[in-house]
Amino acid sequence: MTDRTSLGHWIRRFLLEYAASERNLSANTCASYRDMLVLLLPFVAKRKGIAADALSVTDLSVELVRSFLVYLEQERQCCTATRNQRLASIHALARFIGEHSPQHVEWCAQIRMVPIKKSIATGLTYLEKSEVDALLAAPDQSSSQGRRDHALQLFLYNSGARVSEAASLRIGDIDWHSKSVLITGKGKKQRRCPL
C-alpha cells in the first residue's frame, strides 16, 4: 500500500500525472518544477536531518519554505524573479497535494500563504536605429556563414521572434506563397509573421 503521507509519493504524482499528463505543461515548465525539487529536497532533508526519500509532506513546513527562499537569495545569489518562480512551483505542488489529499488541506493553505516577493520592475530596453544598423552590418556577407548570420538577424529583427523560436522553426513552417512563417512561441502559442 502507498504511504500517502510520503512526500516522494506526491512528488512523483505531481511530475508525472499532473504536470505531464493532466495539465500537459511544456517541457520547460516541467523542467522548472524538477529543478526546484532538485534544490528543495536536499535543503529540507539536511535541515530535518533525514534522507530525502524519507521526507513526509508535513516535513515541508512554512518555516522551511521561507528558509529555502532566503537560501536561494543569499547563498545561491538568485534574483527575486527566480525566487518567485521557485515559490510558484512550491505553491503548485502544495495545491496539487491539497486537492488530492484532504488531510493535507490545512498544510496546503499554510504553504500557499507564503507571499510572492515584490521586485523592482526593470525598464524595457531596446536598440536605437544606429545600434540595429551596426548589428546588421557586423556579419561578413562575403562568406556563406556571414550571409546566414545576416539573414538570421534580419529574421529575428523583423519578426520579433525569440532565438529559441527561430531555432525550432521547420521548413514546413514557411509559407512561400504568402511569404510568411508560422512561429510557435511560449505555451505553444502560434503566430504568423510576414517575411
DRENTOR-615893 format. One record per atom (N, C-alpha, C): x, y, z. Coordinates in pm, whole numbers, padded with zeros to 5 digits, always signed. Example, Ala and Ser with C-alpha at 12.3 -4.5 7.8 and 13.67 -1.06 7.14 Angstrom:
// residues 2
+01319-00569+00780
+01230-00450+00780
+01320-00330+00780
+01285-00225+00708
+01367-00106+00714
+01290+00003+00787
This chain:
// residues 195
+00084-00118+00000
+00000+00000+00000
+00089+00125+00000
+00045+00228-00072
+00122+00351-00085
+00105+00437+00039
+00215+00494+00086
+00212+00584+00201
+00176+00723+00151
+00052+00766+00177
+00003+00894+00127
+00056+01013+00207
+00135+00987+00310
+00199+01096+00382
+00341+01120+00331
+00392+01030+00249
+00527+01042+00194
+00533+01153+00089
+00629+01242+00104
+00645+01350+00006
+00684+01293-00130
+00765+01188-00131
+00807+01126-00256
+00690+01077-00340
+00590+01018-00275
+00470+00971-00345
+00403+01087-00418
+00390+01201-00350
+00321+01316-00410
+00405+01383-00517
+00535+01386-00499
+00621+01447-00600
+00614+01368-00730
+00618+01236-00718
+00608+01152-00837
+00477+01178-00910
+00367+01178-00836
+00236+01204-00898
+00230+01345-00957
+00287+01441-00886
+00286+01580-00932
+00357+01594-01067
+00476+01535-01077
+00553+01548-01200
+00497+01464-01315
+00457+01341-01286
+00413+01251-01393
+00266+01266-01429
+00180+01266-01328
+00036+01273-01357
-00011+01415-01384
+00024+01505-01294
-00029+01641-01302
+00038+01723-01412
+00170+01745-01398
+00239+01835-01490
+00242+01780-01633
+00279+01655-01648
+00295+01599-01782
+00164+01554-01845
+00077+01487-01769
-00045+01430-01827
-00167+01521-01816
-00208+01552-01692
-00331+01630-01673
-00322+01768-01734
-00215+01840-01703
-00203+01978-01748
-00133+01992-01883
-00060+01888-01925
+00016+01891-02049
+00105+02015-02057
+00175+02042-01947
+00261+02159-01939
+00382+02141-02030
+00440+02252-02070
+00554+02247-02161
+00673+02178-02093
+00763+02133-02176
+00884+02067-02123
+00963+02163-02035
+00962+02291-02071
+01035+02390-01990
+00972+02408-01852
+00839+02407-01844
+00772+02421-01715
+00799+02298-01629
+00790+02180-01689
+00818+02056-01614
+00964+02057-01565
+01055+02105-01649
+01196+02113-01608
+01213+02213-01494
+01137+02321-01496
+01144+02420-01388
+01096+02359-01257
+00987+02281-01262
+00938+02212-01142
+01045+02116-01090
+01104+02041-01182
+01207+01944-01143
+01328+02014-01081
+01370+02124-01142
+01486+02198-01091
+01460+02252-00951
+01338+02299-00927
+01304+02347-00793
+01317+02233-00693
+01267+02115-00728
+01274+02000-00638
+01417+01952-00615
+01501+01963-00717
+01642+01925-00704
+01711+02012-00599
+01669+02136-00588
+01724+02226-00487
+01655+02209-00351
+01522+02197-00354
+01443+02195-00230
+01463+02069-00148
+01459+01952-00211
+01464+01827-00135
+01592+01810-00053
+01712+01832-00111
+01832+01821-00028
+01835+01926+00084
+01782+02045+00054
+01779+02151+00155
+01694+02108+00275
+01574+02058+00247
+01483+02016+00355
+01540+01894+00427
+01593+01799+00351
+01649+01678+00412
+01764+01713+00507
+01849+01804+00466
+01962+01844+00551
+01912+01913+00678
+01815+02003+00662
+01762+02075+00778
+01688+01983+00875
+01619+01882+00821
+01544+01789+00906
+01633+01676+00958
+01748+01655+00895
+01839+01551+00937
+01794+01411+00899
+01716+01402+00791
+01671+01271+00742
+01693+01264+00591
+01689+01144+00538
+01709+01125+00394
+01593+01185+00315
+01624+01234+00196
+01522+01296+00112
+01407+01201+00081
+01437+01072+00064
+01331+00977+00031
+01245+00939+00152
+01284+00985+00271
+01206+00956+00392
+01123+01075+00437
+01126+01185+00360
+01051+01304+00398
+00900+01281+00387
+00826+01337+00481
+00680+01336+00473
+00634+01473+00426
+00510+01482+00385
+00455+01608+00336
+00471+01717+00441
+00439+01688+00565
+00444+01790+00670
+00585+01828+00712
+00687+01752+00667
+00826+01793+00691
+00856+01923+00616
+00783+01945+00509
+00799+02067+00432
+00712+02175+00496
+00765+02238+00600
+00689+02336+00677
+00702+02475+00616
+00616+02565+00660
+00622+02704+00615
+00758+02764+00650
+00809+02735+00769
+00938+02789+00811
+01049+02741+00719
+01044+02613+00680
+01147+02561+00589
+01135+02622+00450
+01012+02645+00404
+00994+02709+00274
+01053+02850+00278
+01024+02924+00384
+01080+03060+00398
+01233+03055+00406
+01288+02959+00480
+01434+02944+00489
+01493+02911+00353
+01424+02826+00277
+01469+02789+00143
+01475+02912+00053
+01374+02998+00062
+01372+03119-00021
+01485+03214+00016
+01515+03225+00144
+01628+03306+00190
+01759+03246+00138
+01769+03113+00146
+01887+03042+00094
+01907+03072-00055
+01799+03070-00131
+01810+03098-00275
+01866+03238-00300
+01815+03334-00225
+01857+03472-00248
+01997+03501-00194
+02026+03452-00075
+02152+03489-00011
+02269+03399-00050
+02251+03269-00044
+02363+03178-00072
+02379+03148-00220
+02268+03131-00290
+02276+03100-00433
+02273+03226-00520
+02254+03342-00456
+02254+03471-00526
+02150+03478-00638
+02032+03418-00614
+01924+03423-00712
+01852+03557-00703
+01805+03605-00816
+01730+03730-00817
+01588+03704-00766
+01515+03811-00743
+01379+03800-00690
+01289+03722-00785
+01307+03741-00916
+01223+03670-01014
+01244+03518-01003
+01368+03475-00986
+01397+03332-00973
+01339+03279-00843
+01355+03355-00735
+01298+03317-00606
+01147+03299-00619
+01082+03394-00685
+00937+03386-00701
+00894+03270-00790
+00975+03240-00890
+00944+03125-00977
+00952+02995-00898
+01054+02981-00814
+01066+02861-00730
+00949+02852-00633
+00909+02966-00575
+00795+02966-00484
+00666+02930-00556
+00649+02979-00678
+00529+02943-00756
+00523+02792-00780
+00638+02730-00800
+00644+02585-00817
+00605+02513-00688
+00652+02565-00575
+00615+02506-00446
+00466+02522-00422
+00411+02639-00457
+00266+02661-00445
+00189+02561-00531
+00236+02537-00652
+00168+02442-00742
+00170+02301-00683
+00284+02261-00626
+00294+02130-00562
+00198+02121-00444
+00195+02225-00361
+00106+02226-00243
-00041+02220-00286
-00075+02295-00389
-00213+02294-00439
-00252+02154-00487
-00160+02090-00560
-00187+01955-00610
-00209+01858-00494
-00122+01863-00394
-00136+01772-00279
-00265+01801-00206
-00297+01930-00183
-00420+01967-00114
-00546+01922-00185
-00545+01925-00318
-00662+01885-00397
-00684+01734-00394
-00577+01658-00375
-00587+01512-00382
-00577+01442-00246
-00549+01518-00142
-00532+01459-00010
-00598+01549+00095
-00723+01520+00132
-00795+01608+00225
-00723+01631+00358
-00645+01532+00404
-00577+01551+00531
-00466+01656+00523
-00429+01697+00401
-00323+01796+00384
-00375+01933+00341
-00505+01955+00347
-00563+02083+00303
-00510+02199+00387
-00505+02183+00518
-00456+02291+00605
-00308+02320+00577
-00229+02214+00560
-00088+02230+00527
-00074+02307+00395
-00155+02270+00298
-00154+02336+00167
-00183+02485+00182
-00285+02519+00259
-00322+02659+00278
-00208+02738+00341
-00140+02678+00437
-00029+02747+00503
+00086+02771+00406
+00119+02671+00327
+00228+02684+00230
+00193+02791+00127
+00069+02791+00080
+00029+02885-00024
+00015+03027+00027
+00020+03046+00160
+00015+03181+00215
+00152+03247+00217
+00257+03173+00187
+00390+03235+00175
+00385+03326+00052
+00407+03456+00073
+00382+03551-00037
+00495+03559-00140
+00453+03596-00259
+00547+03630-00366
+00610+03764-00326
+00738+03777-00348
+00810+03898-00310
+00804+04001-00423
+00771+04124-00386
+00768+04230-00486
+00910+04260-00532
+00922+04291-00657
+01054+04326-00711
+01042+04455-00790
+01155+04515-00811
+01159+04638-00890
+01150+04599-01036
+01051+04656-01102
+01033+04625-01244
+01146+04689-01324
+01209+04608-01405
+01316+04660-01490
+01253+04726-01612
+01314+04832-01655
+01263+04903-01772
+01287+04822-01898
+01202+04844-01996
+01220+04778-02124
+01339+04840-02196
+01427+04758-02243
+01543+04808-02315
+01523+04783-02463
+01584+04864-02543
+01573+04850-02687
+01699+04905-02750
+01714+04877-02877
+01829+04927-02952
+01785+05047-03035
+01870+05148-03039
+01846+05263-03127
+01870+05218-03271
+01820+05296-03368
+01835+05259-03508
+01982+05241-03546
+02067+05329-03498
+02211+05318-03531
+02271+05189-03475
+02224+05146-03358
+02272+05021-03298
+02224+04900-03377
+02099+04904-03423
+02047+04795-03506
+02124+04788-03637
+02148+04904-03697
+02224+04907-03823
+02364+04849-03805
+02429+04883-03693
+02563+04831-03665
+02559+04679-03646
+02457+04631-03578
+02442+04487-03554
+02420+04413-03685
+02336+04470-03773
+02309+04405-03902
+02429+04413-03996
+02514+04512-03979
+02631+04528-04066
+02749+04442-04020
+02742+04388-03900
+02855+04314-03843
+02892+04186-03919
+02797+04103-03962
+02837+03979-04031
+02905+04007-04166
+03007+03929-04197
+03079+03940-04324
+02995+03871-04431
+02927+03951-04513
+02834+03893-04610
+02903+03837-04733
+03035+03841-04738
+03106+03780-04850
+03122+03629-04827
+03098+03583-04704
+03105+03439-04675
+02964+03384-04657
+02950+03254-04678
+02818+03192-04663
+02771+03198-04518
+02863+03183-04423
+02826+03192-04282
+02781+03334-04246
+02847+03434-04302
+02810+03573-04278
+02673+03605-04335
+02644+03552-04456
+02511+03574-04516
+02404+03506-04431
+02435+03385-04380
+02341+03315-04292
+02314+03396-04166
+02422+03446-04102
+02407+03523-03979
+02326+03650-04004
+02353+03717-04117
+02281+03839-04151
+02132+03808-04172
+02103+03701-04244
+01962+03663-04268
+01892+03629-04137
+01960+03559-04049
+01901+03524-03920
+01874+03649-03836
+01969+03741-03834
+01949+03866-03760
+01833+03947-03818
+01823+03953-03949
+01710+04023-04012
+01578+03956-03975
+01578+03822-03977
+01456+03749-03942
+01414+03779-03798
+01510+03772-03705
+01478+03799-03564
+01429+03942-03546
+01493+04036-03613
+01454+04177-03601
+01314+04201-03659
+01290+04150-03777
+01163+04177-03846
+01044+04101-03787
+01069+03982-03734
+00958+03900-03683
+00935+03919-03533
+01037+03965-03461
+01026+03975-03316
+01034+03839-03249
+01083+03739-03322
+01091+03603-03268
+01205+03593-03166
+01186+03509-03068
+01293+03475-02975
+01391+03382-03047
+01512+03375-02996
+01612+03287-03056
+01563+03143-03050
+01504+03102-02937
+01455+02964-02925
+01343+02937-03025
+01261+03038-03053
+01153+03021-03152
+01212+03004-03292
+01313+03083-03323
+01377+03073-03454
+01448+02938-03469
+01512+02893-03362
+01585+02766-03367
+01492+02647-03385
+01366+02660-03343
+01274+02546-03353
+01192+02549-03481
+01216+02645-03569
+01142+02651-03695
+01175+02531-03784
+01076+02490-03861
+01093+02382-03958
+01060+02437-04097
+01109+02370-04198
+01084+02414-04336
+00934+02426-04361
+00856+02333-04305
+00711+02334-04325
+00641+02453-04261
+00710+02526-04173
+00651+02645-04110
+00651+02765-04203
+00727+02756-04312
+00735+02868-04407
+00632+02848-04517
+00552+02952-04539
+00455+02952-04649
+00513+03041-04758
+00568+02978-04861
+00637+03052-04966
+00542+03135-05052
+00415+03091-05061
+00319+03163-05144
+00277+03294-05079
+00248+03290-04950
+00207+03413-04881
+00326+03487-04820
+00446+03430-04838
+00569+03488-04785
+00555+03519-04636
+00521+03414-04561
+00506+03428-04416
+00559+03303-04348
+00575+03311-04218
+00625+03199-04139
+00537+03182-04016
+00513+03058-03979
+00434+03026-03859
+00533+03002-03745
+00527+03090-03644
+00619+03083-03530
+00543+03028-03411
+00599+02924-03348
+00540+02866-03227
+00619+02918-03108
+00549+02991-03020
+00614+03055-02907
+00588+02983-02777
+00605+03057-02667
+00583+03003-02534
+00439+02955-02520
+00421+02847-02448
+00287+02793-02428
+00227+02737-02556
+00312+02707-02653
+00271+02653-02783
+00176+02745-02858
+00182+02875-02826
+00100+02973-02898
+00165+02999-03033
+00081+03006-03135
+00133+03026-03271
+00093+03162-03324
+00182+03218-03404
+00153+03344-03472
+00217+03339-03610
+00153+03405-03705
+00205+03409-03840
+00268+03546-03863
+00392+03545-03912
+00465+03670-03938
+00505+03676-04084
+00493+03795-04144
+00537+03810-04283
+00689+03803-04295
+00734+03756-04407
+00880+03751-04432
+00920+03869-04519
